[in-house]
Every structure is written in C-alpha cells, then in structure tokens.
C-alpha cells in the first residue's frame, strides 16, 4: 500500500533540518564551548505511521556529541499526517554549521 504522505512529511523534515542548521552547530559540551563535530551528514528518522516520528539516529562522528544529540532531537516528536502501513525510516540530509563559521 501507499506509505507516508511524502509531501507533508517533507515539510516537517525540511523544517527540522533548518533548525539543525541554525542551532545545532553551537551545541556546547561540558566545558560550555561548542566543540563540534561540524559538517554534512544525514539523520535516519523513524516515521511512525501514527503521525509522530519515533526516533532518530545520526552516524559517527556526530553520535553522542552535542551537535549530534541536538540534530536527532530536532527530528524526534515531529508531527505530520498519519499514514497506513508500517513505520518508515527516512534518511534526511543535514548540515551542522560551525558557529561564526
């Protein structure tokens, strides 16, 4: 069957990616300084068929680092029209920009 409403979902995915680009590069570590890593990568988002994203993961070297946590957070709890069928994983490109960069 037809899976998620790609257009509606892409609106929220794009919004999350913009949030990442605007905010996540400045995410600070324990010392209170932005420490990276920065650059382009992609987030794997589990789109729940109930209209809420369930989880998001980001690959190394971003995983577990403040910008990576910030990025995955932006893609969790997104809302979009529910769809039939099973949950779908979507890979979405993001850019984490170095502050003042």
C-alpha positions, 0 to 999 in steps of 0.5 A: 500500500501507499506509505507516508504522505511524502509531501507533508512529511517533507515539510516537517523534515525540511523544517527540522533540518533548518533548525539543525542548521541554525542551532545545532552547530553551537551545541556546547559540551561540558566545558560550555564551548561548542566543540563540534563535530561540524559538517554534512551528514544525514539523520535516519528518522523513524516515521511512525505511521501514527503521525509522530516520528519515533526516533532518530539516529545520526552516524559517527562522528556526530553520535553522542556529541552535542551537535549530534544529540541536538540534530536527532532531537530536532527530528524526534516528536515531529508531527505530520499526517498519519499514514497506513502501513508500517513505520518508515525510516527516512534518511534526511540530509543535514548540515551542522554549521560551525558557529561564526563559521 
